[in-house]
Amino acid sequence: MKLTNKSTIITVLVVVVLLGGFLAVRYGSNVGAEALRNVRDTGETRTSFSEKAAALDLGSVSMARGKAVHRFLVLNDVGRDIVVRRAMTSCMCTTAYLAVRGESPMGPFGMPGHGVVPVIDKRVESGEELLVSVVFDPAAHGPSGIGAVSREVSLERADGSRMTLEFRVNVTP
């Protein structure tokens, strides 16, 4: 095979992979709505971008009962629009989905190094709430994952600042 044919094939493959990645990030957000339907609901907590959210204790979460979701409603009370650049979690057992204005959730967003942490540039207008749905999989670490754990979801803003939503659970069999 000639060198130009190899180059053409490689170029086409790179373009297909990049296009597939773009489409997955852009149009894969509907996956979030479906993923959030099949988990145990642990309620919701209200906070805001101007306050440091306290670590939340979700109590016991059973491996046998499967994944659990908790919703954080984060009010933009800083007097101007905020752009959330990235969302990421502290562990692969935790994923996050973001939504504003009743939109379908974007996500899942996970741990850096365990997949892509895309730039999302999600605008949250002044006075608007950002819904952050956090899904925790107690079985992700297997039998050795029993006991008290603490996890975080970080929201990186366009100005470089971060907001961290922290929760604790006691994983039981």
C-alpha positions as CSV (number, residue, x, y, z in Angstrom):
1,M,0.0,0.0,0.0
2,K,1.4,3.4,-0.9
3,L,2.1,6.0,1.7
4,T,-0.6,8.3,0.5
5,N,-3.2,5.6,0.9
6,K,-2.1,4.9,4.5
7,S,-2.2,8.6,5.2
8,T,-5.7,8.9,3.7
9,I,-7.0,6.0,5.8
10,I,-5.5,7.4,9.0
11,T,-6.9,10.8,8.3
12,V,-10.4,9.4,7.6
13,L,-10.3,7.3,10.8
14,V,-9.2,10.3,12.9
15,V,-12.0,12.4,11.5
16,V,-14.6,9.7,12.2
17,V,-13.4,9.3,15.8
18,L,-13.4,13.0,16.4
19,L,-16.9,13.4,14.8
20,G,-18.2,10.5,16.9
21,G,-16.8,12.0,20.1
22,F,-18.4,15.4,19.2
23,L,-21.8,13.8,18.5
24,A,-21.6,11.8,21.7
25,V,-21.0,14.8,23.8
26,R,-23.4,17.1,21.9
27,Y,-26.4,14.7,21.5
28,G,-25.7,12.2,24.3
29,S,-27.3,14.4,26.9
30,N,-30.7,12.6,26.6
31,V,-28.9,9.6,28.1
32,G,-28.9,11.5,31.4
33,A,-32.7,11.6,31.7
34,E,-33.0,7.8,31.2
35,A,-30.1,7.1,33.6
36,L,-31.8,9.1,36.4
37,R,-35.0,7.1,36.2
38,N,-33.6,3.8,37.4
39,V,-32.0,4.8,40.7
40,R,-33.1,5.2,44.3
41,D,-33.9,8.8,45.2
42,T,-32.4,10.3,48.4
43,G,-34.0,13.7,48.1
44,E,-32.7,17.2,47.3
45,T,-30.6,19.9,49.0
46,R,-30.7,23.6,48.2
47,T,-27.5,25.7,48.2
48,S,-26.1,28.6,46.2
49,F,-23.0,29.7,44.3
50,S,-22.2,32.3,47.0
51,E,-22.1,29.9,49.9
52,K,-19.8,27.0,50.7
53,A,-22.0,24.0,50.7
54,A,-21.7,21.9,53.8
55,A,-20.9,18.2,53.4
56,L,-24.1,16.3,53.3
57,D,-24.6,13.0,55.1
58,L,-26.9,10.7,53.1
59,G,-26.9,8.0,55.7
60,S,-26.7,4.3,54.7
61,V,-26.8,3.2,51.1
62,S,-27.1,-0.5,50.4
63,M,-25.2,-2.3,47.6
64,A,-28.2,-4.6,47.3
65,R,-30.6,-1.8,46.5
66,G,-28.4,-0.4,43.7
67,K,-27.5,3.2,42.7
68,A,-28.8,6.2,44.6
69,V,-29.3,9.8,43.4
70,H,-29.3,13.0,45.3
71,R,-30.2,16.4,43.7
72,F,-28.5,19.6,44.6
73,L,-30.4,22.8,43.5
74,V,-27.7,25.5,43.2
75,L,-29.0,29.0,43.1
76,N,-27.1,31.6,41.1
77,D,-27.2,34.5,43.6
78,V,-24.0,36.3,42.6
79,G,-25.8,39.0,40.6
80,R,-24.5,38.0,37.1
81,D,-24.6,35.0,34.8
82,I,-22.2,32.1,35.6
83,V,-20.7,29.8,33.1
84,V,-20.0,26.2,34.4
85,R,-17.0,25.2,32.3
86,R,-16.6,21.6,33.5
87,A,-18.2,19.2,36.0
88,M,-16.2,16.3,37.5
89,T,-16.4,13.9,40.3
90,S,-13.8,12.6,42.9
91,C,-14.4,8.9,42.1
92,M,-15.5,6.6,39.3
93,C,-18.4,5.4,41.5
94,T,-20.0,8.8,41.2
95,T,-21.4,10.6,38.2
96,A,-23.2,14.0,37.8
97,Y,-25.8,15.3,35.5
98,L,-26.5,19.1,35.0
99,A,-29.7,20.8,33.9
100,V,-31.2,24.3,33.9
101,R,-34.7,25.6,33.0
102,G,-36.3,22.2,32.8
103,E,-33.9,21.1,30.1
104,S,-32.9,17.4,29.7
105,P,-29.9,16.7,31.9
106,M,-26.4,16.9,30.4
107,G,-24.0,14.1,31.4
108,P,-22.9,11.8,32.7
109,F,-19.8,13.7,34.0
110,G,-17.3,11.6,36.0
111,M,-13.8,11.4,37.3
112,P,-10.9,12.8,35.4
113,G,-8.8,10.0,34.0
114,H,-11.9,7.7,33.7
115,G,-13.2,9.2,30.5
116,V,-13.4,12.6,29.0
117,V,-14.1,15.7,31.1
118,P,-15.5,17.9,28.3
119,V,-15.9,21.6,28.3
120,I,-19.6,22.2,28.6
121,D,-19.9,25.9,29.1
122,K,-23.3,25.7,30.7
123,R,-24.7,29.2,31.4
124,V,-26.7,29.7,34.6
125,E,-28.4,33.1,34.5
126,S,-28.6,35.3,37.5
127,G,-31.4,34.2,39.8
128,E,-31.7,30.8,38.0
129,E,-31.1,27.4,39.7
130,L,-28.7,24.7,38.4
131,L,-29.9,21.2,39.1
132,V,-27.0,18.9,39.8
133,S,-28.1,15.3,40.0
134,V,-25.4,13.1,41.6
135,V,-25.6,9.3,41.1
136,F,-23.6,7.1,43.5
137,D,-23.0,3.5,42.8
138,P,-22.3,1.7,46.1
139,A,-21.3,-1.5,44.4
140,A,-18.6,0.1,42.1
141,H,-15.8,-0.9,44.5
142,G,-17.0,-4.4,45.2
143,P,-17.1,-6.0,48.6
144,S,-14.1,-4.0,49.8
145,G,-16.1,-0.8,49.4
146,I,-18.2,-1.3,52.5
147,G,-18.1,1.4,55.2
148,A,-18.0,5.2,55.3
149,V,-17.0,7.1,52.2
150,S,-16.9,10.7,51.2
151,R,-17.3,11.9,47.5
152,E,-17.3,15.2,45.8
153,V,-18.7,16.8,42.6
154,S,-16.7,19.9,41.5
155,L,-18.2,22.6,39.2
156,E,-15.4,24.5,37.5
157,R,-16.5,28.0,36.4
158,A,-15.2,29.9,33.4
159,D,-13.4,32.3,35.7
160,G,-11.4,29.3,37.1
161,S,-13.2,29.2,40.5
162,R,-14.7,25.9,41.7
163,M,-17.7,25.0,43.8
164,T,-17.6,21.6,45.5
165,L,-20.6,19.6,46.5
166,E,-19.6,17.0,49.0
167,F,-21.6,14.1,50.4
168,R,-20.9,11.2,52.8
169,V,-22.5,7.8,52.8
170,N,-22.2,4.6,54.8
171,V,-22.1,1.7,52.3
172,T,-23.7,-1.5,53.5
173,P,-24.1,-4.9,51.8
